[in-house]
């Protein structure tokens, strides 16, 4: 009896078989379920060890700056009160694990206090810059023509001004505050995402699904908000991640030249600037902790941004 007949007998009950034969895997390998694009992106992100390390570092610093002060309470707003319980420029020791600064503030508590401002300004300025840049760039790229040319020339003019010079000018004109620093840093940071999203929009607006929405009578706002911006999410997310690191560096630069968070507040850049004044006296504990925090956070965000770029490219390839 042939193999075909044997298979038929095995498949038909009552002819020597027990029931339907389970399907066999096709030639070339086992059957695999293809994961969704976002699952592939997440898997790619988690496979990058540097990105996972960067994520752990960011989580640690968020907990350190916002939860730490509740566990390690110190006076960070009253310099006179700080001097009553500690010495100026005291080295690390009992009661002050990282020593004190020139005003008697505890360095460890100061790192937490200043980190709150640095991370808050970094996150919020990156969000504001990304939102403004995405809306501006999507509008310019979608409408095109003279409007696009005018809007991009405005971007080119602003990009020609040195960022640090523009920051110093804006901060010195207006009264420095945390809200002002967020807006000022966002003002000099939205230009890059505007150009990136404008380029993405120029390629997306001619796609078939966008043309189909036009034919169906979809409004321009709906096309931009529901079809163009969501399909540029990879570029948006990657830029926002890198922009957080850049915003922290910009705030540190302003703080280093004395234009950061005004007293009694502080930030890591202001702490670093204050510590440099005592570098020749050997007060290393006023320099290295703040500098190390800046370096670790910026590197961590860069690791995350690199991995997100690779992960989202995998997702787009899957699509």
N, C-alpha and C positions, 0 to 999 in steps of 0.2 A: 504494500500500500504506500502511496506516495506521501510526502510530507504535507502537502496541501490537504489531502484527505484526513490525515491524522489531526491536523489543526481543526478541520471542520467537525470531526467527531468529538473532539475535546470541547468544542465551543457549544455544541447542542446537547441539552440535557436529555437523558434517556438513551443516548448513543454511546455511552461509556465516558461521557464527560461529567463534570461537576458544576459547570456554569460558565459564564463568560470568562474569557481569557483576559487578564489585565493587560492594558496597553504596555508595550515595551518602549524603551527609550529609542529615539531615532539614532541612526548611525552618526558617529562623530562625537558622542559624549552624552552626558546626562542632561535631563531637562532642567533648566534653571529659570526661576522667576525673576524677571527684570525689575529692579527697584525703581521707584520714582526718582525724578531729577533731584529733588531736595534731599532724599535719603542718600543718594550717591554723593551729593555735596557734603552732607554731614559726615559720611563715612570717610571721604577724602580729607576733610578737616581734622577728624580725630586720628587719622593715620599719620599726621604730621606731628612729630614729637615736640618740635620747637613751638608750634602753635598751642599745643596743650600746656606746655610749660608757661607760655605767655599768658594764657587764660588763667592759670593758677596764680601767677604773679599779680594779675589785675584784681582777681577776687581777694587775694591776700591784702592788697593795699586798700581796697574799698572797705574791707572789714577793719583793717588797722586804723584808717582815718575816721571812720564814722561810728564804729562800735568800740574801738580802743579807748576813746576818752571816757566812756562809761565804766570801763574796767580800771583805767589808770587815770584818775582824776587829778588834774593840776590846774593851777592858776595861770591863765594865758591872756588875761585882759587887764590886769592891774600890776604894773611894774613895781610900784611901791610895796604892794603886798607881797610880791614875789621876793623882794630883797629882805623882807622880814624873816623869811624862813630858809633862805639859801644865800650863798655867796656868789659874787660875780666871777664869771669865767672859771667856775669850779670844775676840776677834772671828773671823769666818770668815777663813781664810787657809790657808797651806801646812800640810798635815798634818791640818787640821781644816776641811773644806769648809763646815761650818755652825757652827763655833766650839765652845766648851765652856761648861758650866754652872758654877754656883757651887762644885761639888765636883770640877771638873776632868774630868768625863765628856764624851766626844765627843758632840755633839748628834746628828749623823747616825746614829751607832751607837745612841744612846739612843732615837731614833725607831724603829729596827728592833726593839730590845729591848722598848720599851713597846708597840709595835704588836702584837707577839706576844700579849701579855696582853689588849690591847683586843679584837683579833679573836677570840681564843679564848673569852673571856668572852662576847662578843657572840653568836657562833655557838652555843655550848653552852647558854647560858641561853635562847636563842630555841628551841632544840630541846626542852629540858626543858619550857618553858612551853607550847609547842605540843602536845606529847604529853599532858601533864597536862590542859590545857584541852580537848583533843578528847575524851579519855576521859570527863572529868567532864561536859561538855556533852552528849555523845551519850547517856550513861547517863540524865541528867536528862530529856532530851527524849524518849527512847524509852519510858521507864516512865511518865512523866507523873504526874498526880495529886498526892497529898500529898508523895511523895518529890521530885518536881520542884519543888514550892513550897518545901520545906525547903532543898533544895540551892541554889536561886536566891536565897533570902533570905540564905544564908551569903555568896554572891557579892556581893549588894548591900551587906551590912555591910562587907566588906573593901574594896569600891570606894569607900565613903564616907570611908575613911581616906586622907589625902594620901600619895601614893606616896613622895615624898622623905622625909617624916617617918617613914614605916614603914621605909624603907631605913636611915635613920640609926639608928633604934632597934634594928633587928636587927643591924647591923654593930657598934654599940657594945656590945651585950650579949655577942656571941660574938667570939672571936678572929678578926680579919680574915685571910683567906687567899684565894687564887684560887678554890678550890673553894667556900668560903663565899659569895663574891661571886656566883658562878654560881647557887647555890641561892637566895640572897636575891633577886637580880634576877628569877629565874624565878618565885619565890613571889609577887611583886607583878605579874607579867606574864601569868599563866595565866588571869586572870579574864575578860579581853576575849574570847579564843578560846572560852572556855567558853560565854559568852552567844551568840556567833556560831554555834557548832556546835549549840547547843541549838535555836536558831531554825531552822537547816537541818534538823535531825532531826525537828522537829515537822511540817515539810512533806513530808519523805521517807517517814516511817513510814506514811503513808496511801496511798502509791503502790501501783499494782496488783502490781508485782513483789515488793514487800515482803509484801503480803497473800498472794500465791501461796506464798511461802516459809513463811509461818505455816501455811497450809492443808496444805502438804506435810510439816509437822512439824519444820521447821528450828528450831534452838535460838535463844534470844535473843542469845547471844554471836555466833553465826554471822550473824544478821541485822545486828547492829551492825557487826561486823568486816568482813563481805564485801559488804554491800549499802548500808549507810548512810554509813559513813565514806568509802569510795572515791568515792561520788557527791558528797561534799562536799570533794573534793580541791582544787578551785579556790579555795574560801575558805581552806582550810588553807595552801596554798602562798603565797597573797598575804599572809596575816597573818604567816607565818613570815618572809617577806622584810622586811616593815616592822618586825617585832619585832627583827630583828638590828640595824637602825639605832637603834631605841629603846634597846636594851640597851647599845649603845656610848655613847649619850648619857647613860644612867643611870650607867654606870661613870665617864664623864668628869665627871659632876656630883659623884659621891662622891670621885673623885680630887681635884677642885678644892677641896673642903672638907677634904681631908686624910684621907679614909676609904677611899682606893683600895687598890691593891696595896701591901702593906707593903714597906719597904726590905729588902734592896737592890734588889728589883724595882721596877717603875714601870709606869705607863700614860700614855696621852696626856693625860688629865685632870690627873694629878699633875704632869706636866711643865709643863702650862699654868699650874697654880697656882704652881709654883715660879718660873716666869718672870715672873709678875705682880709678885712681890716686888721685882723689879729693873727694872720698867717705867720708873720715874722716872730711872733711870741711863742709859736709852737702850739697854739690852741687848735689842734687838728679836729677835735670833736665838734667844732663849730663849722667845719667845712665839709668833711667827708660824708656824714650822714645825709645831709640835704642833697649833695651832689649825687650820691649813690641812689637815692630815691628817684631823682629825675632820670638818671640813666636807665634804671631798671624798668620804670614805667614806659618810657619811650621805646625801648627795645622790645618790650612785651607787646605793645600795640603794633609795632612794625612786624613782628613775627605773626601776629594774628592777621594783619592785613595781607601779608604775602600768602598765607594759607587760604584765606577767604578768596583771594583772586584765583588761585589754582582750583579750589573746590567749586567755585561758581563757573569756571571754564568747563569743568567736567559736567556740571548740570546742563550747561548750554549745549555741549556736544551730544548729551543724551537726548535733548529736544530736537 
